[in-house]
């Protein structure tokens, strides 16, 4: 009687064991595929971190030289006590880039620009980079006059800044003062949105201490264009340095998260494989005991 019961019970138990084993094998295969994909992602983020680390040193060197020239141009307006008139026309230049995977570097510029646009709704807007353009188009589409992309793929140059200023001049955008919004580099882990002021010829000429410089009219036009290009170059290079540091930090965090996920998936895979081996041993022992 016992022999008959065991023969009747075994066919019902065997399919359940096979179903559990098949389910575990499918799960293990999915975990293994996901583990491989995360390992590939870790390799990519680690490579991007190394590339960003290499570019950080170059960007910081360029930023230091550009900052010296930019501050020299700003000291001209500071010593002349140049100030924007209350009813004057304002031009906003949002300086960022087209690249992603660098944290909130673009949102910082967009938030500061939106704040200024809210205070001066009639201001014209010039945007450098596709990322801030996409963010600002939702709230300030009517203010956008010109937009640029493919700027500063490597390290921004003064020639690029001069070309942008030439296009702004040729588009006949009139302004009494221009505010260049950019990301100011504080440290390798810190940046903040800041503004570089630039003034038109008429505004600079109306400065209280303008007579001290004794600048002729034909020289004044060239000086204004040079100051505009110099301030824009400073903003682009310093924003580029902040972006490279932010990208390195983002890739470092992504690599760390991928490593943690690999550890968890490896542990889950080992536990699942151990469970499958245990079930197979149970089946073998049970069959041997029955014989």
Secondary structure, DSSP 8 states (H G I E B T S, - for coil): -HHHHHHHHHHHHHHHHHHHHHHHHHHHHHHHHHHHHHHHHHHHHHHHHHHHHHHHHHHHHHHHHHHHHHHHHHHHHHHHT----TTS-EEEEEE--S--SSTTHHHHHHHHHHHHHHH-TT-EEEEESHHHHHHHHHHHGGGEEEEE-S--SSS--HHHHHHHHHHHHHTT---SEEEEEEEEEEETTEEEEEEEEEE-HHHHHTSTTGGGT---HHHHHHHHHHHHHHHHHHHHHHHHHHHHHHHHHHHHHHHHHHHHHHHHHHHHHHHHHHHHHHHHHHHHHHHHHH-
